[in-house]
Amino acid sequence: MARYQAGIRTEARIIDATRELLGEVGLDGTTLKAICDRAGVRAGSFYNLFATKEDAVLRVVKDAIRAVDPHPTGDAPDSLHELVEAYISFVTGQPDVARVYLKIAISGATNGSLGDSMKRHHHRRVARFAAAIARENSALSDRESEARAEIVLATLSGLAFMWLLDPAFDFAHRARLAVEAPLVAH
């Protein structure tokens, strides 16, 4: 039992170190060595818990997204409003992690576990947005709901990219305005 608890504490130190480094030096400066040094662990201990540095980074991003998820256990249906507010909360409430997430998306991470994870996340997010849109407008077909979900997410992502370029850009206000547009109206 003590060995298990030590592993949990080591994992938490690695995640905390990764989160701190991402905020301080960004994705490029968050090296395996820097994570291990900050967490006070050896590379072998790191590799006992994570296959790659990218896995630790993804864990930080997933934890941040889960923290603002309106229904992380899937115990209730999402509304479009809740999902949009969660996206806004992620970007504005966890700006360092949101910047890393956006930079990964911009970099075109299309190969390997990082790219696969980003694609799976996108497909799950589209499905949740599409289901929320369908519940709010039952006249839409599944295909129309999915297309609208893609458009809403593309709009939110585009606004988030603008915020990435200009931190003074009022992302939250623009995101709320965008989803009030006739495209997603009932």
Buried (B, 14 or more C-beta within 10 A) or exposed (E): EEEEEEEEEBBEBBBBBBBBBBBEEEBEEBEBEBBBEBBEBEEEBBEEBBEBBBBBBBBBBBEBBEBBBBBEEEEEEBBBEBBBBBBBBBBBEBBBBBBBBBBBBEEEBEEEEBBEBBEEBBEEBBEBBBBBBBBBBEEBEEEBBBBBBBBBBEBBBEBBBEBBEEEEBBBBEBBBEBBEEEEBEE
